[in-house]
Amino acid sequence: MSGETAAKSEPRLTIQSRLDDLALLWPWIESLSAENAVPADTQFAICVCLEEALSNVIRHGYRDQPGRPITIECAPGTDELVFTVEDQAPAFDPLAVAENAPGAAPASIADFPLGGRGIRLMRKFAGSLAYQRLPGGNRLTMRFTVQR
């Protein structure tokens, strides 16, 4: 065994507001998950939630304007991982979006209402979500319980 130690993943990832940059997310999460013994199902939930949040910032917050920064930071705890997403987009509180109330099923796929599915997904997969308006931006915090 050599005296070398494996490089530790960076706790912060910064991407630009291009959907292509989302490809950087999954390898970063895989690396953090390996270091923190995150089970595969939790890793998948983290990836899906972060990808949804980031794509919303790119498409809706920045309105597909390239070159705008989004930072994602991971803070490991004893039994959780906390991810913080920060952007410089106009104010948007995803937690203020009402969950789709149960009602009559749409008659066809064309009648299915658009939007709101991603936020609902994040509410289901993340242990908790918190939003904070920043001067000139937004912060979304997602907590995921890690049962090792």
C-alpha positions as CSV (number, residue, x, y, z in Angstrom):
1,M,0.0,0.0,0.0
2,S,1.4,3.4,-1.0
3,G,1.4,6.5,1.2
4,E,-0.9,8.3,-1.3
5,T,-4.4,9.2,-0.4
6,A,-7.3,9.5,-2.8
7,A,-8.2,13.0,-3.7
8,K,-11.3,14.2,-1.9
9,S,-14.2,15.6,-3.9
10,E,-14.7,19.3,-3.9
11,P,-17.6,20.3,-1.8
12,R,-18.7,22.9,-4.3
13,L,-19.6,22.7,-8.0
14,T,-20.1,25.7,-10.1
15,I,-21.8,25.4,-13.5
16,Q,-22.9,27.9,-16.1
17,S,-26.4,28.3,-17.2
18,R,-26.3,25.8,-20.1
19,L,-28.3,22.6,-20.0
20,D,-25.1,20.8,-21.2
21,D,-23.4,21.7,-17.9
22,L,-25.9,19.4,-16.1
23,A,-23.6,16.6,-17.3
24,L,-21.1,17.6,-14.6
25,L,-23.6,17.0,-11.9
26,W,-23.9,13.2,-11.9
27,P,-20.2,12.4,-11.7
28,W,-19.8,15.0,-8.9
29,I,-22.7,13.4,-6.9
30,E,-21.2,9.9,-7.5
31,S,-17.9,11.0,-6.1
32,L,-19.5,12.6,-3.0
33,S,-21.7,9.6,-2.6
34,A,-18.7,7.2,-2.6
35,E,-16.9,9.3,0.0
36,N,-19.9,9.5,2.3
37,A,-21.2,6.0,1.9
38,V,-24.5,7.2,0.3
39,P,-26.8,4.3,-0.7
40,A,-27.7,4.1,-4.4
41,D,-31.4,5.0,-3.9
42,T,-30.4,8.2,-2.0
43,Q,-27.8,9.1,-4.5
44,F,-30.4,8.8,-7.3
45,A,-32.8,11.0,-5.3
46,I,-30.1,13.6,-4.9
47,C,-29.3,13.6,-8.6
48,V,-32.9,13.9,-9.7
49,C,-33.7,16.7,-7.3
50,L,-30.5,18.7,-8.1
51,E,-31.0,18.2,-11.8
52,E,-34.6,19.4,-11.6
53,A,-33.6,22.5,-9.5
54,L,-30.7,23.4,-11.8
55,S,-32.7,22.9,-15.0
56,N,-35.4,25.2,-13.6
57,V,-32.9,27.9,-12.8
58,I,-31.4,27.6,-16.3
59,R,-34.7,27.5,-18.2
60,H,-36.9,29.7,-16.1
61,G,-34.7,31.8,-13.8
62,Y,-32.0,32.7,-16.3
63,R,-34.4,32.1,-19.3
64,D,-31.7,30.1,-21.2
65,Q,-29.2,33.0,-21.1
66,P,-25.8,31.3,-21.2
67,G,-22.9,32.2,-19.0
68,R,-24.7,32.8,-15.7
69,P,-23.3,31.0,-12.6
70,I,-25.1,28.5,-10.4
71,T,-23.2,27.1,-7.4
72,I,-24.1,23.8,-5.7
73,E,-22.5,23.1,-2.3
74,C,-22.5,19.9,-0.3
75,A,-22.2,19.8,3.5
76,P,-22.0,16.3,4.8
77,G,-23.4,15.7,8.3
78,T,-23.5,12.6,10.5
79,D,-26.6,11.2,9.0
80,E,-27.4,13.6,6.2
81,L,-26.1,15.5,3.2
82,V,-27.2,19.1,2.8
83,F,-27.1,20.6,-0.7
84,T,-27.3,24.3,-1.3
85,V,-28.1,25.7,-4.8
86,E,-27.4,29.5,-5.3
87,D,-28.2,31.5,-8.4
88,Q,-28.4,35.2,-9.4
89,A,-31.8,34.9,-11.1
90,P,-34.9,36.9,-10.2
91,A,-36.7,35.9,-7.0
92,F,-38.6,32.6,-7.2
93,D,-39.6,30.6,-4.1
94,P,-40.3,27.1,-5.4
95,L,-41.9,26.2,-2.0
96,A,-44.6,28.9,-2.5
97,V,-45.9,26.9,-5.5
98,A,-49.0,25.0,-4.4
99,E,-48.9,21.3,-4.7
100,N,-51.3,20.0,-7.3
101,A,-54.5,19.3,-5.5
102,P,-56.0,15.9,-6.2
103,G,-58.9,16.2,-8.6
104,A,-60.5,14.5,-11.5
105,A,-58.0,12.7,-13.8
106,P,-57.4,14.3,-17.1
107,A,-59.3,12.7,-20.0
108,S,-56.2,12.5,-22.2
109,I,-52.5,13.4,-22.0
110,A,-53.3,16.6,-23.9
111,D,-55.5,17.7,-21.0
112,F,-52.8,17.0,-18.4
113,P,-51.7,20.4,-16.8
114,L,-48.1,21.5,-17.5
115,G,-45.6,22.5,-14.8
116,G,-45.2,21.9,-11.1
117,R,-44.1,18.3,-11.4
118,G,-40.5,18.9,-10.6
119,I,-41.1,20.8,-7.4
120,R,-43.5,18.0,-6.4
121,L,-40.8,15.5,-7.1
122,M,-38.3,17.4,-5.0
123,R,-40.7,17.5,-2.1
124,K,-41.1,13.8,-2.3
125,F,-37.4,12.8,-2.6
126,A,-35.7,15.3,-0.4
127,G,-35.9,15.0,3.4
128,S,-36.6,18.8,3.6
129,L,-36.4,21.9,1.4
130,A,-35.8,25.5,2.4
131,Y,-35.8,28.7,0.3
132,Q,-34.1,32.0,1.1
133,R,-34.1,35.1,-1.0
134,L,-30.6,36.5,-1.3
135,P,-29.6,40.0,-2.3
136,G,-29.5,39.5,-6.1
137,G,-30.3,35.8,-6.1
138,N,-31.9,32.7,-4.6
139,R,-30.8,29.9,-2.3
140,L,-32.5,26.5,-2.2
141,T,-31.4,24.1,0.5
142,M,-32.1,20.3,0.2
143,R,-31.5,17.8,3.0
144,F,-31.2,14.1,2.3
145,T,-31.0,11.6,5.1
146,V,-28.3,9.0,4.7
147,Q,-28.8,5.7,6.4
148,R,-25.6,3.8,6.1
